[in-house]
Amino acid sequence: MFSTFTHAQITPENEVRKIIEKATVVISPYLDTVPQLQTGGNSTAAFSLMNRTVFKRSSSSQFLSEYNLQKSEVLKKDWGVDLNANYIENINVPSENVIDNSIYNRRAQIGVEWDILKNGLVENRKEAQYFANKAYLDDKYLMEEEKDRYFLDRWNHIIFLFNQEKLKLLSVREGLINEQIDFARSLFFLKHLSKEELLKYESTLAEIKGLKNLYNSYNDQYFYDVDSTVFINELPLYDINYEALVNSFNSPIADTIKMILEEQLALRTHWSKNFSVNTFARYNTYDLAGVSATKRNFFTFGLGLSMPLPVNIKAKNKLEEIQQKIEYSKYTDESYIREKNILNLTYEYRYKLKQYIQLYQKRRVYEERVRKLRILKNGQSMAFNPIKANQTINELLSIDLELIDLKQNLYLNLLKIYSELPYADSLDFVKNANIPNYADTYNNVSKGIYVWTDAIRNYSGYFLEEYAELYNLNTLVIVQPKNDTLQEERYNWIPKSDSIRLEIMVGNNQLIFHDNPNEYIDLVLSNIGKRKINALHLDVEPHVFDDWQEKKVEYLQQYLVMLKKVRVYCDQQGIELTVSIPLHYIEEYTMQIFEISDKVYFMAYENIKIDYIARKITPFLEDYKSKVVIALRTNDFTNRIALEEHIQLLKNASTVSNFVIHDMESLIELDKKTLLNEEY
């Protein structure tokens, strides 16, 4: 009986452990490769969404512009000159009792007439300008008309593309739950999972299927061509640039249109339209009747003038002025309504952006939860629960789905603003959104760290990797000894992607005396194998020699000779060259070090006064600011807070944003000392 009872207890526990192990294998890839959200992106792709044209429809505005432009050209070439001719034949002309030259049998005239003002040269010039202006206005009105014409397709196209991305994410969630739900059912039957937890899986699966049906049904009805060059993850997250937006209300185009509308009134009411001045020249020939019938030929020149009564001129001009005012008032009224609508849309856009930022911060909380679960998993801790990990990953992906939905709403709102904005043909009224990182108030600097062999020997690789990620340590300067007993452990924890910068440190003060220091460096770097590195970092310190004060200049000259040789080696290897030096080197030689190196790490140790460090590096900022890195030592600070605050003070005083910490192990010990985080 005892044996049976013991077996009954052990078997379920063994089954539970097997299920947990299998579930851990399934969830591991999701914990190890958490997708990162991008807030920057491709502005060209964003603009193509706003300005997309997939079909052409004829518009009367297109032809109207062409017609007015052609009419302007015709009028420019019309000088108001006309060729005229006439012929008169008299029938049954009496031959008796006719006074000589008083009656003619026939008459012929041919001549040229030139209208100078009304219906002639001057008016045609004014009319040509009038119709050229109309053509310009038609083009601008066509731009706005096309925004309305293509708005619906652009709107549907944005929804279609975002739906595609949502469907991809839903498929990942569905696969994740399907992979785990059998484990959850087994644990439920073994009494290691509550029915409530199991129902959460089933309800989430039903929710996912419902959303997939919703998005698929919409996309199945989309019949336009899809822009395959636009990827949702690459679209920038924008904020509204209020200054540029307000300036666009008073854009040069709007000012030009206002000026043209005023000019149209002046052209229509120009005084020349009320006066007719014409001149003519004719050649006349008469076949006279009478007793002494003969032919007479002669030229005639003349000048004509006509004008309406003054009262009528004023009334006509007033009528034209009122007509133009009606047109201009319509334009200004539409502009006012548009501006108010755009401001309302902008408020709505920024409210959605605020929601996005809040949700983004919530996602960072879940990223931290995933990080902790990953540490438990990699450490093979009994506290790791793959079912809980699955739920956490699923919740994070659910947040991602909400973020995609919010980003879709932002772009739909952006399309509304762009379509309403008068004569806009670019996205100059937006700027990249700045998402504050509330989880780390010290994220506005680039931080690296020196990694000595003791850190690699005393801590596991996954711990060091997680630690570097936790504090955004984006540059690792790893010491590489000539004879390495920790070759595998030294680098196997470093991501092979470009997410982190890797510099290999060579520290040998005797290198300045070598005729060929590259031989030694080549021997040291052979330990790293084929691993890609960004830079070789030299930690050669002649200032520690006993006779430094007497031979300072000589040592610095030898240092420069060595550095130039190593520069050649780095260029051949296609890597950068960086160095660590103290603040007290002679400025002249430090300048030459900057010229040769890609980055210079100033070891600001012991004397950490802000004004001292800022004063020492100031001479190099004008020409080499991007190369300056300030190195700080943890031993100079009482706790982690003091170190981080000092970095911020140095950044503000020196304007340098690149820092490196000496070193990984001592920083971990400083964290332990200050008890800022006990969950490593």
Solvent accessible surface area in square Angstrom, and as a share of the most:
residue,aa,sasa,rsa
1,M,210,0.94
2,F,166,0.69
3,S,83,0.54
4,T,98,0.57
5,F,124,0.52
6,T,43,0.25
7,H,123,0.55
8,A,58,0.45
9,Q,106,0.47
10,I,88,0.45
11,T,51,0.30
12,P,46,0.29
13,E,95,0.43
14,N,76,0.39
15,E,68,0.31
16,V,9,0.05
17,R,87,0.32
18,K,110,0.47
19,I,19,0.10
20,I,32,0.16
21,E,95,0.43
22,K,124,0.53
23,A,0,0.00
24,T,29,0.17
25,V,109,0.63
26,V,38,0.22
27,I,0,0.00
28,S,23,0.15
29,P,78,0.49
30,Y,53,0.20
31,L,0,0.00
32,D,73,0.38
33,T,100,0.58
34,V,23,0.13
35,P,71,0.45
36,Q,115,0.51
37,L,45,0.22
38,Q,112,0.50
39,T,38,0.22
40,G,39,0.38
41,G,50,0.48
42,N,64,0.33
43,S,67,0.43
44,T,101,0.58
45,A,8,0.06
46,A,0,0.00
47,F,61,0.25
48,S,35,0.23
49,L,1,0.01
50,M,0,0.00
51,N,63,0.32
52,R,21,0.08
53,T,62,0.36
54,V,49,0.28
55,F,46,0.19
56,K,162,0.68
57,R,131,0.48
58,S,96,0.62
59,S,10,0.06
60,S,92,0.59
61,S,19,0.12
62,Q,71,0.32
63,F,122,0.51
64,L,85,0.42
65,S,11,0.07
66,E,118,0.53
67,Y,125,0.47
68,N,2,0.01
69,L,96,0.48
70,Q,110,0.49
71,K,69,0.29
72,S,1,0.01
73,E,69,0.31
74,V,86,0.49
75,L,26,0.13
76,K,96,0.41
77,K,158,0.67
78,D,60,0.31
79,W,145,0.51
80,G,6,0.05
81,V,77,0.44
82,D,80,0.41
83,L,136,0.68
84,N,50,0.26
85,A,71,0.55
86,N,66,0.34
87,Y,132,0.50
88,I,62,0.31
89,E,73,0.33
90,N,52,0.26
91,I,130,0.66
92,N,140,0.72
93,V,34,0.20
94,P,74,0.47
95,S,84,0.54
96,E,130,0.58
97,N,155,0.79
98,V,15,0.08
99,I,136,0.69
100,D,70,0.36
101,N,82,0.42
102,S,68,0.44
103,I,61,0.31
104,Y,49,0.19
105,N,39,0.20
106,R,88,0.32
107,R,49,0.18
108,A,32,0.25
109,Q,29,0.13
110,I,89,0.45
111,G,7,0.07
112,V,68,0.39
113,E,44,0.20
114,W,84,0.30
115,D,32,0.17
116,I,47,0.24
117,L,21,0.11
118,K,77,0.33
119,N,102,0.52
120,G,0,0.00
121,L,35,0.18
122,V,39,0.23
123,E,22,0.10
124,N,12,0.06
125,R,90,0.33
126,K,60,0.25
127,E,26,0.12
128,A,2,0.01
129,Q,76,0.34
130,Y,22,0.08
131,F,21,0.09
132,A,27,0.21
133,N,8,0.04
134,K,62,0.26
135,A,3,0.02
136,Y,71,0.27
137,L,8,0.04
138,D,14,0.07
139,D,72,0.37
140,K,35,0.15
141,Y,82,0.31
142,L,27,0.13
143,M,46,0.21
144,E,15,0.07
145,E,62,0.28
146,E,48,0.21
147,K,7,0.03
148,D,103,0.54
149,R,41,0.15
150,Y,2,0.01
151,F,56,0.23
152,L,114,0.57
153,D,3,0.02
154,R,7,0.03
155,W,60,0.21
156,N,34,0.17
157,H,1,0.01
158,I,0,0.00
159,I,24,0.12
160,F,22,0.09
161,L,8,0.04
162,F,0,0.00
163,N,4,0.02
164,Q,74,0.33
165,E,27,0.12
166,K,3,0.01
167,L,26,0.13
168,K,126,0.54
169,L,24,0.12
170,L,0,0.00
171,S,55,0.35
172,V,65,0.38
173,R,6,0.02
174,E,28,0.13
175,G,30,0.29
176,L,0,0.00
177,I,1,0.01
178,N,71,0.36
179,E,81,0.36
180,Q,0,0.00
181,I,10,0.05
182,D,88,0.45
183,F,36,0.15
184,A,0,0.00
185,R,87,0.32
186,S,40,0.26
187,L,8,0.04
188,F,48,0.20
189,F,143,0.60
190,L,49,0.24
191,K,172,0.73
192,H,89,0.40
193,L,25,0.13
194,S,61,0.39
195,K,123,0.52
196,E,115,0.51
197,E,43,0.19
198,L,15,0.07
199,L,90,0.45
200,K,103,0.44
201,Y,9,0.03
202,E,64,0.29
203,S,69,0.44
204,T,23,0.13
205,L,25,0.13
206,A,64,0.50
207,E,94,0.42
208,I,0,0.00
209,K,102,0.43
210,G,39,0.38
211,L,42,0.21
212,K,43,0.18
213,N,102,0.52
214,L,107,0.53
215,Y,25,0.10
216,N,60,0.31
217,S,53,0.34
218,Y,73,0.28
219,N,17,0.09
220,D,117,0.61
221,Q,137,0.61
222,Y,29,0.11
223,F,161,0.67
224,Y,48,0.18
225,D,109,0.57
226,V,59,0.34
227,D,35,0.18
228,S,92,0.59
229,T,99,0.58
230,V,9,0.05
231,F,114,0.48
232,I,10,0.05
233,N,85,0.44
234,E,83,0.37
235,L,0,0.00
236,P,2,0.01
237,L,3,0.01
238,Y,12,0.05
239,D,14,0.07
240,I,2,0.01
241,N,45,0.23
242,Y,94,0.36
243,E,130,0.58
244,A,26,0.21
245,L,0,0.00
246,V,71,0.41
247,N,87,0.44
248,S,24,0.16
249,F,22,0.09
250,N,103,0.53
251,S,19,0.12
252,P,108,0.68
253,I,47,0.24
254,A,14,0.11
255,D,80,0.42
256,T,40,0.23
257,I,0,0.00
258,K,92,0.39
259,M,115,0.51
260,I,13,0.07
261,L,7,0.04
262,E,96,0.43
263,E,59,0.27
264,Q,6,0.03
265,L,44,0.22
266,A,60,0.46
267,L,15,0.07
268,R,59,0.21
269,T,31,0.18
270,H,43,0.19
271,W,144,0.51
272,S,0,0.00
273,K,43,0.18
274,N,17,0.09
275,F,51,0.21
276,S,32,0.21
277,V,32,0.18
278,N,30,0.16
279,T,44,0.25
280,F,41,0.17
281,A,33,0.26
282,R,69,0.25
283,Y,81,0.31
284,N,2,0.01
285,T,40,0.23
286,Y,39,0.15
287,D,24,0.13
288,L,8,0.04
289,A,8,0.06
290,G,17,0.16
291,V,133,0.76
292,S,67,0.43
293,A,58,0.45
294,T,71,0.41
295,K,142,0.60
296,R,123,0.45
297,N,88,0.45
298,F,84,0.35
299,F,137,0.57
300,T,45,0.26
301,F,152,0.64
302,G,21,0.20
303,L,136,0.68
304,G,23,0.22
305,L,128,0.64
306,S,61,0.39
307,M,103,0.46
308,P,35,0.22
309,L,137,0.68
310,P,94,0.59
311,V,124,0.71
312,N,64,0.33
313,I,29,0.15
314,K,159,0.67
315,A,60,0.46
316,K,105,0.45
317,N,46,0.24
318,K,110,0.47
319,L,129,0.64
320,E,48,0.22
321,E,54,0.24
322,I,81,0.41
323,Q,101,0.45
324,Q,13,0.06
325,K,111,0.47
326,I,105,0.53
327,E,76,0.34
328,Y,59,0.23
329,S,55,0.35
330,K,129,0.55
331,Y,30,0.11
332,T,50,0.29
333,D,85,0.44
334,E,88,0.39
335,S,30,0.20
336,Y,135,0.51
337,I,115,0.58
338,R,56,0.20
339,E,49,0.22
340,K,96,0.41
341,N,55,0.28
342,I,0,0.00
343,L,70,0.35
344,N,101,0.52
345,L,18,0.09
346,T,1,0.00
347,Y,156,0.59
348,E,65,0.29
349,Y,4,0.01
350,R,98,0.36
351,Y,106,0.40
352,K,42,0.18
353,L,5,0.03
354,K,97,0.41
355,Q,66,0.29
356,Y,7,0.02
357,I,29,0.15
358,Q,106,0.47
359,L,22,0.11
360,Y,37,0.14
361,Q,25,0.11
362,K,97,0.41
363,R,2,0.01
364,R,63,0.23
365,V,79,0.45
366,Y,24,0.09
367,E,41,0.18
368,E,52,0.23
369,R,115,0.42
370,V,1,0.00
371,R,7,0.03
372,K,70,0.30
373,L,14,0.07
374,R,24,0.09
375,I,17,0.08
376,L,61,0.30
377,K,27,0.12
378,N,54,0.28
379,G,36,0.35
380,Q,162,0.72
381,S,41,0.27
382,M,154,0.69
383,A,74,0.57
384,F,17,0.07
385,N,68,0.35
386,P,0,0.00
387,I,6,0.03
388,K,120,0.51
389,A,0,0.00
390,N,1,0.01
391,Q,45,0.20
392,T,10,0.06
393,I,6,0.03
394,N,17,0.09
395,E,75,0.34
396,L,2,0.01
397,L,8,0.04
398,S,31,0.20
399,I,5,0.03
400,D,8,0.04
401,L,15,0.08
402,E,85,0.38
403,L,3,0.02
404,I,20,0.10
405,D,53,0.27
406,L,27,0.13
407,K,13,0.05
408,Q,18,0.08
409,N,47,0.24
410,L,2,0.01
411,Y,4,0.02
412,L,12,0.06
413,N,4,0.02
414,L,1,0.00
415,L,0,0.00
416,K,62,0.26
417,I,0,0.00
418,Y,2,0.01
419,S,12,0.08
420,E,49,0.22
421,L,2,0.01
422,P,16,0.10
423,Y,16,0.06
424,A,16,0.12
425,D,89,0.46
426,S,38,0.25
427,L,22,0.11
428,D,110,0.57
429,F,5,0.02
430,V,17,0.10
431,K,103,0.43
432,N,103,0.53
433,A,14,0.11
434,N,128,0.66
435,I,29,0.15
436,P,46,0.29
437,N,30,0.15
438,Y,144,0.55
439,A,78,0.60
440,D,32,0.17
441,T,104,0.60
442,Y,57,0.22
443,N,67,0.34
444,N,81,0.42
445,V,16,0.09
446,S,42,0.27
447,K,7,0.03
448,G,2,0.02
449,I,0,0.00
450,Y,4,0.01
451,V,0,0.00
452,W,65,0.23
453,T,30,0.17
454,D,67,0.35
455,A,0,0.00
456,I,9,0.05
457,R,137,0.50
458,N,86,0.44
459,Y,40,0.15
460,S,53,0.34
461,G,23,0.22
462,Y,71,0.27
463,F,26,0.11
464,L,1,0.01
465,E,65,0.29
466,E,5,0.02
467,Y,2,0.01
468,A,6,0.04
469,E,93,0.42
470,L,42,0.21
471,Y,40,0.15
472,N,66,0.34
473,L,2,0.01
474,N,59,0.30
475,T,18,0.11
476,L,0,0.00
477,V,0,0.00
478,I,0,0.00
479,V,27,0.16
480,Q,4,0.02
481,P,45,0.28
482,K,90,0.38
483,N,126,0.64
484,D,26,0.13
485,T,124,0.72
486,L,28,0.14
487,Q,87,0.38
488,E,122,0.55
489,E,82,0.37
490,R,2,0.01
491,Y,12,0.05
492,N,83,0.43
493,W,11,0.04
494,I,6,0.03
495,P,47,0.30
496,K,175,0.74
497,S,69,0.45
498,D,120,0.62
499,S,85,0.55
500,I,25,0.12
501,R,48,0.18
502,L,6,0.03
503,E,0,0.00
504,I,0,0.00
505,M,2,0.01
506,V,1,0.00
507,G,47,0.45
508,N,34,0.17
509,N,44,0.23
510,Q,93,0.41
511,L,0,0.00
512,I,11,0.05
513,F,92,0.38
514,H,71,0.32
515,D,130,0.68
516,N,69,0.35
517,P,0,0.00
518,N,30,0.15
519,E,118,0.53
520,Y,38,0.15
521,I,0,0.00
522,D,76,0.39
523,L,94,0.47
524,V,1,0.00
525,L,18,0.09
526,S,75,0.48
527,N,23,0.12
528,I,21,0.11
529,G,53,0.51
530,K,209,0.88
531,R,45,0.17
532,K,146,0.62
533,I,17,0.09
534,N,53,0.27
535,A,0,0.00
536,L,0,0.00
537,H,0,0.00
538,L,0,0.00
539,D,25,0.13
540,V,0,0.00
541,E,35,0.16
542,P,0,0.00
543,H,37,0.16
544,V,79,0.46
545,F,36,0.15
546,D,154,0.80
547,D,45,0.23
548,W,11,0.04
549,Q,131,0.58
550,E,137,0.62
551,K,86,0.36
552,K,53,0.23
553,V,70,0.40
554,E,85,0.38
555,Y,16,0.06
556,L,1,0.00
557,Q,91,0.41
558,Q,51,0.23
559,Y,0,0.00
560,L,12,0.06
561,V,82,0.47
562,M,4,0.02
563,L,0,0.00
564,K,111,0.47
565,K,72,0.30
566,V,0,0.00
567,R,48,0.18
568,V,82,0.47
569,Y,14,0.05
570,C,0,0.00
571,D,91,0.47
572,Q,136,0.60
573,Q,98,0.44
574,G,66,0.64
575,I,23,0.11
576,E,62,0.28
577,L,0,0.00
578,T,0,0.00
579,V,0,0.00
580,S,1,0.01
581,I,0,0.00
582,P,10,0.06
583,L,18,0.09
584,H,89,0.40
585,Y,12,0.04
586,I,58,0.30
587,E,87,0.39
588,E,111,0.50
589,Y,20,0.08
590,T,2,0.01
591,M,50,0.22
592,Q,56,0.25
593,I,1,0.00
594,F,0,0.00
595,E,115,0.52
596,I,23,0.12
597,S,2,0.01
598,D,42,0.22
599,K,45,0.19
600,V,0,0.00
601,Y,5,0.02
602,F,3,0.01
603,M,22,0.10
604,A,0,0.00
605,Y,46,0.18
606,E,134,0.60
607,N,62,0.32
608,I,36,0.18
609,K,137,0.58
610,I,42,0.21
611,D,102,0.53
612,Y,46,0.18
613,I,0,0.00
614,A,16,0.12
615,R,151,0.55
616,K,62,0.26
617,I,0,0.00
618,T,79,0.46
619,P,53,0.33
620,F,10,0.04
621,L,29,0.15
622,E,165,0.74
623,D,106,0.55
624,Y,36,0.14
625,K,90,0.38
626,S,88,0.57
627,K,48,0.20
628,V,0,0.00
629,V,7,0.04
630,I,0,0.00
631,A,0,0.00
632,L,1,0.00
633,R,53,0.19
634,T,4,0.03
635,N,117,0.60
636,D,36,0.19
637,F,18,0.07
638,T,98,0.57
639,N,49,0.25
640,R,5,0.02
641,I,85,0.43
642,A,32,0.25
643,L,0,0.00
644,E,10,0.05
645,E,82,0.37
646,H,24,0.11
647,I,0,0.00
648,Q,31,0.14
649,L,98,0.49
650,L,0,0.00
651,K,45,0.19
652,N,111,0.57
653,A,54,0.42
654,S,4,0.03
655,T,75,0.44
656,V,2,0.01
657,S,45,0.29
658,N,38,0.20
659,F,4,0.02
660,V,1,0.01
661,I,1,0.00
662,H,44,0.20
663,D,10,0.05
664,M,0,0.00
665,E,40,0.18
666,S,27,0.17
667,L,0,0.00
668,I,0,0.00
669,E,82,0.37
670,L,12,0.06
671,D,0,0.00
672,K,98,0.41
673,K,142,0.60
674,T,32,0.19
675,L,123,0.61
676,L,83,0.41
677,N,38,0.19
678,E,140,0.63
679,E,98,0.44
680,Y,49,0.19
